[in-house]
Amino acid sequence: MILTPLADDRLPSVLVRFAESLPSGRVRTLFERVTDGAKAGRAMAETAVKNHADAIDLIANFSIRLKPGAPRLDVSWDGAALRCETEAYVLLHEVAHFQLAAPARRVQVDFGLGPGPETGDRARAAQAQILFGLAREREEAMASLLGILWEAELGHPALASLLDQNWLEGVGRSGTAAHFIDIVTALEAGGFVDRAGRPQMQLRQHADA
């Protein structure tokens, strides 16, 4: 949910302002992959159907099992399979979580992070939660940006997710750019994105601290 909605006529200047707050080079290039020529609206009709098919293809490339139904029926990820009847951008966010979860959490309900916005059985997800506090928030931020980069890679409306997930909230404050740079650096360090900002088929191999 967007905390501070942006009027359409303000969006271009906000994007320029945020880009200029980033150091030139790889971080700004990554930001531009998401925003250059992008539209802020969600995909509709046939485009949404195609985007969903793209997400399903990527999930298959990761050998992630799928099951029918929406996450509202129970959970998004039951530790073995992903509910597939939801929007493409939600599926790509779950792919990012699959990549970023420690191996022991990859087999836990909702990756051991507790209930998310799509979770139906919130009690079940809460009972399975094993990552808390700042560690959880950091992984959520990394999954957010990695999912957005998968959207950009597939030609989906990544800017819509950048807005929905509040990456532009507080543009002009030093902490906003610093947070973006920190998460990009962490994704690069883990091999999840390359130096050009393109997402990679990488799975985390190390345990939680």
Backbone as CSV, one residue per row, in Angstrom:
resi,resn,N_x,N_y,N_z,CA_x,CA_y,CA_z,C_x,C_y,C_z
1,MET,0.845,-1.191,0.000,0.000,0.000,0.000,0.882,1.243,0.000
2,ILE,0.587,2.172,-0.897,1.380,3.396,-0.986,1.064,4.293,0.210
3,LEU,2.103,4.679,0.936,1.895,5.528,2.104,1.523,6.947,1.691
4,THR,2.234,7.483,0.703,1.959,8.834,0.216,1.780,8.776,-1.298
5,PRO,0.537,8.696,-1.786,0.310,8.612,-3.242,0.902,9.817,-3.968
6,LEU,1.446,9.538,-5.164,2.016,10.584,-5.996,1.083,10.868,-7.170
7,ALA,0.802,12.129,-7.406,0.037,12.499,-8.593,0.875,12.192,-9.830
8,ASP,0.193,11.833,-10.923,0.897,11.461,-12.146,1.844,12.555,-12.627
9,ASP,1.441,13.806,-12.464,2.277,14.891,-12.973,3.517,15.131,-12.116
10,ARG,3.509,14.608,-10.881,4.674,14.758,-10.001,5.668,13.620,-10.144
11,LEU,5.209,12.486,-10.639,6.047,11.290,-10.648,7.354,11.481,-11.418
12,PRO,7.354,12.036,-12.626,8.636,12.171,-13.348,9.690,12.949,-12.566
13,SER,9.288,14.049,-11.936,10.273,14.847,-11.197,10.760,14.114,-9.962
14,VAL,9.887,13.327,-9.322,10.300,12.543,-8.155,11.304,11.470,-8.562
15,LEU,11.077,10.825,-9.700,12.010,9.811,-10.185,13.373,10.423,-10.489
16,VAL,13.377,11.584,-11.119,14.637,12.270,-11.405,15.347,12.639,-10.114
17,ARG,14.587,13.137,-9.152,15.179,13.544,-7.881,15.795,12.362,-7.153
18,PHE,15.101,11.222,-7.174,15.648,10.046,-6.505,16.897,9.546,-7.234
19,ALA,16.839,9.503,-8.563,18.008,9.057,-9.332,19.219,9.932,-9.037
20,GLU,18.998,11.244,-8.939,20.107,12.160,-8.679,20.658,12.031,-7.266
21,SER,19.867,11.440,-6.369,20.353,11.222,-5.002,21.223,9.977,-4.888
22,LEU,21.258,9.179,-5.966,22.056,7.960,-5.990,23.395,8.236,-6.657
23,PRO,24.434,7.509,-6.250,25.721,7.693,-6.923,25.643,7.221,-8.366
24,SER,26.335,7.926,-9.249,26.362,7.482,-10.636,27.067,6.127,-10.699
25,GLY,26.685,5.335,-11.686,27.268,4.001,-11.792,26.225,2.930,-11.589
26,ARG,26.622,1.827,-10.964,25.805,0.618,-10.954,24.475,0.803,-10.235
27,VAL,24.436,1.550,-9.121,23.194,1.703,-8.355,22.185,2.519,-9.154
28,ARG,22.644,3.575,-9.766,21.728,4.393,-10.571,21.268,3.618,-11.805
29,THR,22.168,2.837,-12.383,21.797,2.008,-13.530,20.695,1.027,-13.151
30,LEU,20.815,0.430,-11.978,19.786,-0.503,-11.505,18.451,0.214,-11.342
31,PHE,18.469,1.388,-10.736,17.233,2.158,-10.563,16.611,2.483,-11.917
32,GLU,17.431,2.823,-12.872,16.916,3.172,-14.197,16.344,1.958,-14.921
33,ARG,16.826,0.761,-14.617,16.249,-0.450,-15.198,14.773,-0.585,-14.803
34,VAL,14.453,-0.142,-13.618,13.083,-0.244,-13.109,12.206,0.880,-13.631
35,THR,12.785,2.064,-13.826,11.973,3.255,-14.046,11.996,3.810,-15.465
36,ASP,13.017,3.546,-16.239,13.111,4.159,-17.567,11.972,3.693,-18.480
37,GLY,11.177,4.651,-18.929,10.086,4.346,-19.848,8.964,3.524,-19.239
38,ALA,8.996,3.338,-17.925,8.011,2.475,-17.260,6.727,3.235,-16.978
39,LYS,5.652,2.487,-16.838,4.362,3.054,-16.472,4.036,2.676,-15.039
40,ALA,3.330,3.579,-14.359,3.047,3.369,-12.949,1.828,2.486,-12.704
41,GLY,1.062,2.187,-13.750,-0.149,1.393,-13.578,0.121,-0.096,-13.649
42,ARG,-0.746,-0.882,-13.025,-0.666,-2.327,-13.090,-1.122,-2.834,-14.460
43,ALA,-0.619,-4.004,-14.834,-1.047,-4.640,-16.078,-2.510,-5.044,-15.974
44,MET,-3.218,-4.943,-17.077,-4.632,-5.279,-17.119,-4.897,-6.278,-18.246
45,ALA,-6.038,-6.967,-18.143,-6.581,-7.827,-19.209,-5.543,-8.803,-19.739
46,GLU,-5.346,-8.837,-21.065,-4.474,-9.842,-21.673,-3.036,-9.697,-21.220
47,THR,-2.611,-8.454,-20.979,-1.242,-8.242,-20.516,-1.029,-8.887,-19.156
48,ALA,-2.012,-8.759,-18.280,-1.907,-9.378,-16.956,-1.835,-10.893,-17.070
49,VAL,-2.600,-11.463,-18.001,-2.571,-12.914,-18.211,-1.192,-13.348,-18.701
50,LYS,-0.624,-12.596,-19.655,0.709,-12.913,-20.160,1.751,-12.803,-19.056
51,ASN,1.660,-11.745,-18.251,2.624,-11.558,-17.166,2.555,-12.706,-16.165
52,HIS,1.342,-13.175,-15.903,1.180,-14.314,-14.995,1.872,-15.544,-15.587
53,ALA,1.710,-15.764,-16.881,2.362,-16.900,-17.538,3.883,-16.774,-17.469
54,ASP,4.396,-15.546,-17.629,5.842,-15.316,-17.496,6.330,-15.710,-16.098
55,ALA,5.567,-15.307,-15.080,5.947,-15.620,-13.703,5.932,-17.124,-13.467
56,ILE,4.933,-17.811,-14.002,4.861,-19.264,-13.857,6.065,-19.933,-14.526
57,ASP,6.480,-19.427,-15.686,7.652,-19.971,-16.368,8.910,-19.798,-15.522
58,LEU,9.076,-18.631,-14.908,10.239,-18.407,-14.053,10.215,-19.348,-12.858
59,ILE,9.048,-19.521,-12.264,8.909,-20.440,-11.127,9.331,-21.850,-11.534
60,ALA,8.927,-22.267,-12.730,9.324,-23.592,-13.229,10.831,-23.685,-13.392
61,ASN,11.473,-22.608,-13.821,12.924,-22.608,-13.984,13.651,-22.787,-12.659
62,PHE,13.014,-22.375,-11.574,13.582,-22.586,-10.245,13.190,-23.948,-9.661
63,SER,12.410,-24.725,-10.415,11.915,-26.032,-9.951,11.082,-25.896,-8.679
64,ILE,10.345,-24.799,-8.582,9.443,-24.585,-7.461,8.103,-25.227,-7.794
65,ARG,7.599,-26.036,-6.878,6.303,-26.674,-7.096,5.173,-25.666,-6.916
66,LEU,4.107,-25.885,-7.666,2.915,-25.043,-7.598,1.720,-25.868,-7.159
67,LYS,0.744,-25.182,-6.569,-0.543,-25.818,-6.311,-1.644,-24.810,-6.589
68,PRO,-2.827,-25.287,-6.969,-3.909,-24.368,-7.340,-4.445,-23.608,-6.132
69,GLY,-5.163,-22.543,-6.442,-5.800,-21.766,-5.386,-5.005,-20.531,-5.020
70,ALA,-5.679,-19.610,-4.343,-5.074,-18.359,-3.916,-4.475,-18.486,-2.521
71,PRO,-3.483,-17.659,-2.186,-2.895,-17.687,-0.840,-3.922,-17.476,0.271
72,ARG,-5.025,-16.804,-0.040,-6.053,-16.558,0.975,-6.672,-17.858,1.500
73,LEU,-6.491,-18.946,0.757,-7.024,-20.234,1.217,-6.260,-20.766,2.429
74,ASP,-4.982,-20.444,2.507,-4.166,-20.840,3.664,-2.917,-19.960,3.734
75,VAL,-1.867,-20.345,2.989,-0.626,-19.571,2.993,-0.102,-19.489,1.560
76,SER,0.813,-18.566,1.327,1.414,-18.456,-0.004,2.315,-19.646,-0.287
77,TRP,3.183,-19.958,0.661,4.178,-21.024,0.524,4.023,-21.955,1.724
78,ASP,3.712,-23.226,1.464,3.469,-24.161,2.565,4.703,-24.952,2.977
79,GLY,5.844,-24.554,2.453,7.084,-25.258,2.725,7.480,-26.197,1.612
80,ALA,6.548,-26.463,0.698,6.830,-27.373,-0.415,6.275,-26.880,-1.740
81,ALA,5.230,-26.057,-1.710,4.589,-25.612,-2.949,4.023,-24.207,-2.766
82,LEU,3.895,-23.506,-3.891,3.451,-22.119,-3.913,2.049,-22.028,-4.504
83,ARG,1.158,-21.330,-3.821,-0.161,-21.046,-4.376,-0.006,-20.159,-5.614
84,CYS,-0.634,-20.546,-6.709,-0.338,-19.885,-7.979,-1.426,-18.936,-8.465
85,GLU,-2.578,-18.904,-7.811,-3.669,-18.067,-8.316,-3.651,-16.698,-7.626
86,THR,-2.679,-15.913,-8.041,-2.533,-14.542,-7.567,-1.805,-13.762,-8.645
87,GLU,-1.615,-12.466,-8.450,-1.045,-11.619,-9.490,0.419,-11.975,-9.747
88,ALA,0.871,-11.648,-10.963,2.247,-11.961,-11.356,3.256,-11.328,-10.415
89,TYR,3.042,-10.074,-10.018,4.022,-9.403,-9.177,4.097,-10.042,-7.790
90,VAL,2.997,-10.607,-7.310,3.022,-11.331,-6.033,3.840,-12.613,-6.179
91,LEU,3.649,-13.327,-7.278,4.413,-14.546,-7.520,5.906,-14.249,-7.614
92,LEU,6.278,-13.172,-8.285,7.694,-12.829,-8.409,8.292,-12.421,-7.063
93,HIS,7.495,-11.789,-6.232,7.941,-11.483,-4.872,8.214,-12.769,-4.095
94,GLU,7.363,-13.780,-4.279,7.573,-15.062,-3.600,8.805,-15.789,-4.145
95,VAL,9.051,-15.675,-5.445,10.289,-16.231,-6.002,11.496,-15.606,-5.310
96,ALA,11.465,-14.282,-5.133,12.567,-13.604,-4.452,12.733,-14.124,-3.026
97,HIS,11.623,-14.340,-2.327,11.719,-14.907,-0.980,12.344,-16.297,-1.012
98,PHE,11.974,-17.104,-2.003,12.544,-18.443,-2.132,14.062,-18.351,-2.309
99,GLN,14.516,-17.408,-3.108,15.941,-17.238,-3.332,16.679,-16.798,-2.068
100,LEU,16.071,-15.904,-1.323,16.750,-15.236,-0.212,16.660,-15.986,1.111
101,ALA,15.722,-16.925,1.233,15.552,-17.637,2.500,16.734,-18.557,2.776
102,ALA,17.135,-18.636,4.031,18.134,-19.620,4.431,17.598,-21.016,4.125
103,PRO,18.466,-21.984,3.811,17.988,-23.326,3.442,16.992,-23.915,4.429
104,ALA,17.216,-23.724,5.723,16.304,-24.290,6.719,14.937,-23.637,6.672
105,ARG,14.864,-22.372,6.238,13.580,-21.678,6.157,12.892,-21.887,4.810
106,ARG,13.624,-22.415,3.841,13.024,-22.653,2.542,11.963,-23.751,2.605
107,VAL,11.973,-24.522,3.670,10.979,-25.593,3.839,9.984,-25.253,4.953
108,GLN,9.934,-23.988,5.361,9.005,-23.530,6.385,7.850,-22.755,5.745
109,VAL,6.716,-22.767,6.403,5.558,-22.001,5.928,5.929,-20.525,5.794
110,ASP,5.635,-19.963,4.629,5.942,-18.561,4.317,7.370,-18.186,4.699
111,PHE,8.272,-19.166,4.494,9.717,-18.985,4.657,10.106,-18.565,6.074
112,GLY,9.260,-18.900,7.046,9.566,-18.589,8.431,9.538,-17.119,8.766
113,LEU,8.876,-16.324,7.918,8.842,-14.872,8.105,7.554,-14.373,8.753
114,GLY,6.624,-15.289,8.992,5.332,-14.872,9.523,4.374,-14.509,8.406
115,PRO,3.145,-14.169,8.741,2.124,-13.892,7.720,2.445,-12.654,6.897
116,GLY,2.143,-12.751,5.598,2.280,-11.608,4.702,0.919,-11.081,4.314
117,PRO,0.873,-10.076,3.454,-0.402,-9.468,3.066,-1.373,-10.443,2.414
118,GLU,-0.860,-11.474,1.726,-1.713,-12.416,1.008,-2.138,-13.609,1.865
119,THR,-1.536,-13.770,3.036,-1.752,-14.973,3.843,-3.173,-15.049,4.367
120,GLY,-3.823,-16.205,4.171,-5.156,-16.426,4.718,-5.102,-16.969,6.136
121,ASP,-4.331,-18.009,6.349,-4.208,-18.633,7.673,-3.069,-17.968,8.427
122,ARG,-3.351,-16.820,8.991,-2.322,-16.018,9.647,-1.777,-16.700,10.901
123,ALA,-2.610,-17.442,11.583,-2.147,-18.135,12.791,-1.105,-19.195,12.438
124,ARG,-1.344,-19.927,11.355,-0.387,-20.958,10.933,0.955,-20.334,10.553
125,ALA,0.903,-19.233,9.799,2.139,-18.571,9.396,2.869,-17.981,10.596
126,ALA,2.127,-17.421,11.533,2.751,-16.849,12.731,3.413,-17.932,13.572
127,GLN,2.785,-19.092,13.669,3.358,-20.190,14.437,4.664,-20.687,13.821
128,ALA,4.791,-20.572,12.494,5.988,-21.041,11.802,7.100,-19.994,11.757
129,GLN,6.824,-18.780,12.227,7.816,-17.711,12.106,9.033,-17.977,12.975
130,ILE,10.232,-17.865,12.358,11.480,-18.064,13.096,12.483,-16.935,12.849
131,LEU,12.137,-15.984,11.995,12.990,-14.817,11.789,12.202,-13.580,12.189
132,PHE,12.824,-12.735,13.012,12.113,-11.607,13.605,12.944,-10.332,13.489
133,GLY,12.314,-9.236,13.846,13.014,-7.972,14.030,13.711,-7.455,12.791
134,LEU,14.888,-6.868,13.006,15.605,-6.229,11.923,16.031,-7.218,10.845
135,ALA,16.357,-8.453,11.233,16.754,-9.459,10.246,15.600,-9.748,9.298
136,ARG,14.389,-9.855,9.848,13.220,-10.082,9.008,12.965,-8.885,8.104
137,GLU,13.033,-7.670,8.664,12.757,-6.476,7.867,13.762,-6.321,6.732
138,ARG,15.006,-6.670,7.000,16.029,-6.558,5.952,15.750,-7.555,4.830
139,GLU,15.398,-8.788,5.191,15.110,-9.769,4.153,13.864,-9.380,3.358
140,GLU,12.875,-8.812,4.025,11.687,-8.343,3.313,12.056,-7.247,2.307
141,ALA,12.936,-6.339,2.707,13.355,-5.270,1.792,14.116,-5.846,0.606
142,MET,14.978,-6.820,0.866,15.728,-7.445,-0.225,14.796,-8.191,-1.168
143,ALA,13.802,-8.886,-0.620,12.837,-9.606,-1.464,11.993,-8.631,-2.270
144,SER,11.638,-7.511,-1.668,10.873,-6.492,-2.379,11.625,-6.026,-3.619
145,LEU,12.883,-5.614,-3.423,13.633,-5.067,-4.550,13.987,-6.151,-5.563
146,LEU,14.321,-7.353,-5.105,14.635,-8.431,-6.041,13.415,-8.805,-6.876
147,GLY,12.246,-8.859,-6.252,11.023,-9.130,-7.006,10.751,-8.057,-8.039
148,ILE,10.982,-6.810,-7.680,10.798,-5.698,-8.613,11.767,-5.823,-9.789
149,LEU,12.985,-6.234,-9.517,13.968,-6.406,-10.592,13.591,-7.560,-11.517
150,TRP,12.971,-8.620,-10.970,12.450,-9.675,-11.841,11.335,-9.120,-12.738
151,GLU,10.491,-8.249,-12.179,9.453,-7.623,-13.000,10.070,-6.836,-14.158
152,ALA,11.092,-6.046,-13.850,11.765,-5.263,-14.888,12.399,-6.180,-15.930
153,GLU,13.010,-7.257,-15.468,13.665,-8.202,-16.377,12.669,-8.808,-17.359
154,LEU,11.461,-9.074,-16.874,10.432,-9.713,-17.700,9.575,-8.710,-18.470
155,GLY,9.866,-7.428,-18.314,9.084,-6.413,-19.014,7.744,-6.127,-18.377
156,HIS,7.592,-6.435,-17.100,6.358,-6.165,-16.365,6.416,-4.756,-15.777
157,PRO,5.285,-4.210,-15.310,5.275,-2.836,-14.780,5.926,-2.736,-13.394
158,ALA,7.252,-2.803,-13.379,8.004,-2.800,-12.119,7.832,-1.498,-11.341
159,LEU,7.641,-0.405,-12.062,7.486,0.885,-11.374,6.268,0.866,-10.457
160,ALA,5.213,0.171,-10.857,4.025,0.078,-10.002,4.376,-0.547,-8.656
161,SER,5.207,-1.581,-8.672,5.615,-2.225,-7.424,6.574,-1.340,-6.637
162,LEU,7.447,-0.618,-7.331,8.349,0.306,-6.637,7.548,1.328,-5.842
163,LEU,6.448,1.791,-6.438,5.579,2.749,-5.748,4.797,2.072,-4.629
164,ASP,4.176,0.938,-4.929,3.356,0.238,-3.935,4.155,-0.133,-2.695
165,GLN,5.421,-0.471,-2.900,6.250,-0.945,-1.792,7.094,0.174,-1.192
166,ASN,6.749,1.418,-1.577,7.199,2.628,-0.877,8.697,2.887,-0.932
167,TRP,9.325,2.484,-2.049,10.740,2.801,-2.196,10.971,4.290,-2.432
168,LEU,9.960,5.007,-2.884,10.121,6.444,-3.133,9.628,7.300,-1.973
169,GLU,9.151,6.663,-0.921,8.696,7.413,0.248,9.889,8.137,0.883
170,GLY,9.748,9.424,1.075,10.826,10.185,1.709,11.944,10.578,0.766
171,VAL,11.640,10.654,-0.544,12.650,11.104,-1.503,13.171,12.477,-1.084
172,GLY,14.475,12.632,-1.119,15.107,13.868,-0.671,15.787,13.717,0.670
173,ARG,15.363,12.748,1.451,16.051,12.466,2.710,17.243,11.563,2.437
174,SER,18.338,11.806,3.127,19.543,11.017,2.881,19.315,9.538,3.193
175,GLY,18.481,9.261,4.192,18.251,7.871,4.579,17.535,7.063,3.523
176,THR,16.721,7.714,2.678,15.986,6.999,1.635,16.942,6.436,0.592
177,ALA,17.831,7.259,0.100,18.827,6.788,-0.858,19.777,5.794,-0.215
178,ALA,20.176,6.049,1.029,21.113,5.148,1.715,20.521,3.754,1.871
179,HIS,19.228,3.681,2.176,18.573,2.380,2.312,18.567,1.645,0.977
180,PHE,18.240,2.337,-0.097,18.236,1.724,-1.426,19.625,1.202,-1.769
181,ILE,20.645,2.005,-1.551,22.023,1.603,-1.847,22.417,0.385,-1.023
182,ASP,22.041,0.376,0.245,22.371,-0.736,1.140,21.753,-2.040,0.649
183,ILE,20.493,-1.998,0.229,19.820,-3.212,-0.224,20.387,-3.677,-1.562
184,VAL,20.667,-2.758,-2.467,21.304,-3.130,-3.729,22.647,-3.805,-3.461
185,THR,23.436,-3.236,-2.559,24.753,-3.793,-2.233,24.624,-5.196,-1.656
186,ALA,23.629,-5.401,-0.804,23.416,-6.723,-0.211,23.008,-7.746,-1.269
187,LEU,22.155,-7.350,-2.213,21.747,-8.259,-3.285,22.936,-8.619,-4.173
188,GLU,23.779,-7.637,-4.461,24.985,-7.906,-5.253,25.928,-8.847,-4.513
189,ALA,26.127,-8.588,-3.232,27.059,-9.399,-2.439,26.615,-10.856,-2.387
190,GLY,25.301,-11.083,-2.381,24.786,-12.445,-2.342,24.706,-13.112,-3.701
191,GLY,25.049,-12.383,-4.758,24.989,-12.932,-6.103,23.587,-12.969,-6.688
192,PHE,22.656,-12.230,-6.083,21.267,-12.242,-6.549,21.033,-11.292,-7.718
193,VAL,21.882,-10.273,-7.850,21.858,-9.398,-9.021,23.291,-9.193,-9.485
194,ASP,23.450,-8.938,-10.785,24.791,-8.679,-11.292,25.081,-7.183,-11.254
195,ARG,26.250,-6.800,-11.737,26.662,-5.401,-11.643,25.835,-4.491,-12.544
196,ALA,25.112,-5.094,-13.482,24.223,-4.303,-14.336,22.816,-4.216,-13.765
197,GLY,22.600,-4.818,-12.592,21.289,-4.758,-11.956,20.314,-5.800,-12.435
198,ARG,20.801,-6.840,-13.112,19.908,-7.888,-13.615,19.839,-9.031,-12.610
199,PRO,18.630,-9.510,-12.303,18.490,-10.594,-11.317,19.080,-11.900,-11.840
200,GLN,19.587,-12.695,-10.911,20.258,-13.949,-11.241,19.531,-15.136,-10.614
201,MET,19.748,-16.318,-11.186,19.136,-17.552,-10.678,19.978,-18.102,-9.529
202,GLN,20.048,-17.339,-8.467,20.897,-17.670,-7.323,20.031,-18.030,-6.124
203,LEU,20.431,-19.069,-5.384,19.772,-19.419,-4.131,20.756,-19.249,-2.972
204,ARG,20.260,-18.702,-1.903,21.090,-18.568,-0.708,21.478,-19.940,-0.190
205,GLN,22.737,-20.072,0.242,23.240,-21.345,0.730,23.597,-21.332,2.221
206,HIS,23.739,-20.157,2.815,24.197,-20.088,4.207,23.020,-19.937,5.173
207,ALA,23.239,-20.399,6.388,22.204,-20.381,7.420,22.034,-18.994,8.000
208,ASP,20.931,-18.794,8.728,20.746,-17.556,9.473,21.776,-17.478,10.584
209,ALA,22.150,-16.246,10.928,23.103,-16.051,12.018,22.477,-16.516,13.318
